[in-house]
Structures are given as structure tokens and as C-alpha cells.
Amino acid sequence: MDITTPETPKQELARLVERAKKHQKALGLSDNAFTIKYKDFVGSAKTWRSRLCAGNFEGLRLDRILKKMRGFVSLIDGGVAVEQVFDDLPVFRQFMGRYNKLQSARTDRRVMVFLGETGIGKSVCARAILKSDPANTAYVRCQPTWKDNQLAILNGILKALSKDEYTRKSRSFSSVLEHLKSNPITVIFDEAHDGGVALLKLIKSFVDETDCKFIIMAYPTIWKRMLLASSDAHAEARQLFGRTQKPIFDKYSNGTTLENVEVYLSRSTSLNGCSKDVARQILEIVRHNGNLRLVADIIEAADSLYMESENELDGPTIIEIARKLASVEGGTK
């Protein structure tokens, strides 16, 4: 019987590095150019050439580096990078609780509104749902050029539905409506404030005319400003509000929370018991400079530093990196 011996982590890493080296050669890029283009995956030119390409894996945190390289190879082979989702992250658990409640709705309360600042995890939650159930979910990322432009919004929805037979025909309300009537899916509108009052009107009509469910994601300040802009917006908001799950999911209107930062650090680093203390010290920096998006940048910078120095990652290092990145962004130090 021929039994294949499973790869060890080091063997897998070596194989992934070889694939990345072939990609570099095919692109004809120098180490500097290659690492600038793919710094989130391979680190600095020194790390790439002296550590990874040289097979010098001793002392490296293989679990973290393997995740990066798997994502990199997935990107260059299939065109899609693997996105990290922590299912015990509070914002994700809370979102899933609301989402599951929405799925069980049997009345016209089939709209979920998720208001939150940039970087708190709205889009990651949405894409996780899309990935887990693509047949019954559509993801529409609204654009600033769609503001109160019904034709642009309808075209964007049709594109998200991936129905070529509809996009070749009239980009009309009836085209979208007929499809949604025949396919009772969940449609997620990210950056929904960019759709303006026209989007509110469309969603209200879709709720009335179909069995579909809808998730509206938006920045709280822009969303509220839009609703206060005109009497038409007030009227549409009141009607749509009657079809919305209560209460509105606005826990993250002022940014992420200590619990989310702590979980992110504990899942991404070896800080273990001191994750909460470190999270508490960087919380305000994080909340003023991109929320969990900054935490992800901190972890990326810490990983690159670790790969080059082999020093054990500790709390003070995380805090120092957070302050430096915030200073670079021009935010709170």
C-alpha cells in the first residue's frame, strides 16, 4: 500500500516559497521590487532573500508565516487572497446573531442595519457570509458616484447578482425586481450611505415586492446626515425603518471595543495572558486610526520585525509599533 507521508510545516513552507520564487522570476522583479509589491506576504527584501529563499526557517513562527504564504500562493494561483476571519471576534459573533435572526424573519421586518466606523469589521463580516453561502447571498459595494442615481444603483445590483442575461437587457427596476422575486436571497449593501435616498426607496420597494432580505452597512455619521438632508429622506427613512429589525445594530458607531482588540491580539500573537493589558493601552490609538484595520497593520509590522530579528514578540513592542503607525497616519500618538 502506497501511503504518502504528510508534509511537515517546514516542508510546506519550502514548497510555498518555491512557488513564490517562480512567480518572482516570471515577473522579472528584483528582490526590492518584489517585496514592495508583496510586502504583506513576504516581508522585507532581507527577510525574503536571507530567510525564506535561503530556507533559514529556524526560530520562525511557522504558523503565522504559513498563513501568509498560503494566502500569497492562493492569490497568485487563483487571483483571490485568503482573508483571515476570527469567528470568536465579538463583532463577528454579534453580526452572526443578527444575521441568523434576519434569516428566520417571516414578516416584512427583513432589513438589518449595521452602522459602524471604518475598520470595525463590517466588510469582513459581509464577505464571510458571502463566502459561506454564495448561492443565497449577493454583495453590493455602493460607490460615491451612485449618490441618488437609481440607474447606477440598479446596474450595480445586477452586476452583484452576476446575471449576464439581465445585464444584456434593460438596466431597469423591473429586471432587478423579477430576478429577486424568483430568487429570495439576502442582499448586502456595503457603504450604503453612498446610495443616498434612491437606495432607501429601492430597498423599501424590494421588501414590499419580494421575499428577499437586506443588510444595510454604513458609516453612522454619513448615514444620519443623509437622512436629515431632506423631507424626502425623512419619509423614506421612516417607511424603511418600519421594515427594519430593532434595535439598529449600532454598537460600533464610535469605533471598536476593548474586547475586539483583545481577541484579535490573542488570536494573532503569542502575547497570551497579557493581550488584554496591551489592548487596553492601545485602544484609543486604535479607535482614532482605523480600528481593527490598524490592529491588522500592527500585527503585519510585528511579524516583519520578528522575521528579521527573531526577538520574541512582547507587549511593549506591540505598543511601540501602534504609536509609530498612528504617528505615520497623522493620528493620535
Summary of the structure (lengths in Angstrom):
residues: 333
radius of gyration: 22.9
end to end distance: 62.3
largest distance: 76.1
contacts: 1005
relative contact order: 0.11
helix: 63%
strand: 8%
